[in-house]
């Protein structure tokens, strides 16, 4: 899903009446656009949890990755 673009052609050319930015209940952000024709567009950006796991060997202050389980 990396670099996935969302196209919203129905919004192009509309005149914005009001723009609001807010925090939502899930710790994310919401952008809300209200247009003069009575329609609205809402974009919610929520935080995403990622995990990374690897097996490493340490010696002489250097870290060598033996296996990366995250790939």
C-alpha positions in Angstrom: 0.0 0.0 0.0 3.0 2.3 0.0 2.7 5.3 -2.3 -1.0 4.6 -2.9 -2.7 7.8 -4.2 -6.4 8.5 -3.5 -8.0 10.5 -6.3 -11.1 12.7 -5.5 -12.2 14.2 -8.8 -15.6 15.1 -7.5 -14.0 17.7 -5.3 -12.1 19.5 -8.1 -13.4 22.9 -8.9 -15.7 23.3 -5.8 -15.7 26.5 -3.9 -14.8 26.1 -0.2 -17.0 27.8 2.3 -15.3 26.5 5.5 -12.2 24.5 6.4 -11.7 22.9 9.8 -8.9 21.0 11.3 -9.4 18.9 14.4 -8.0 16.1 16.5 -10.1 13.0 16.5 -10.8 10.5 19.3 -8.3 8.0 18.0 -5.3 10.3 18.2 -5.4 11.2 14.6 -6.2 14.4 12.6 -9.3 15.3 10.6 -9.5 17.8 7.8 -13.1 18.8 7.0 -14.0 21.0 4.0 -17.5 22.4 3.5 -18.4 23.6 0.1 -20.9 26.3 -0.9 -23.1 23.7 -2.7 -23.9 22.0 0.6 -21.5 19.1 0.2 -18.5 18.3 2.4 -15.2 16.4 2.2 -13.6 14.8 5.2 -10.1 13.4 5.4 -9.0 11.5 8.5 -5.4 10.6 9.1 -4.9 8.1 11.9 -1.6 7.0 13.4 -0.4 3.5 12.3 1.4 1.1 14.5 4.4 -0.7 13.0 6.5 -3.5 14.3 10.1 -4.4 13.6 12.0 -7.4 14.8 15.5 -8.5 14.1 18.2 -10.8 15.6 21.5 -9.1 16.1 25.0 -9.9 17.3 27.0 -7.3 19.3 30.8 -7.2 19.6 33.3 -4.4 20.0 30.6 -1.8 19.9 29.3 -2.8 16.5 25.9 -4.3 15.8 25.4 -6.9 13.1 22.0 -7.9 11.9 21.8 -11.7 11.6 18.2 -11.8 10.5 15.5 -9.2 9.9 12.0 -10.5 10.6 10.3 -7.3 9.5 10.9 -7.7 5.8 
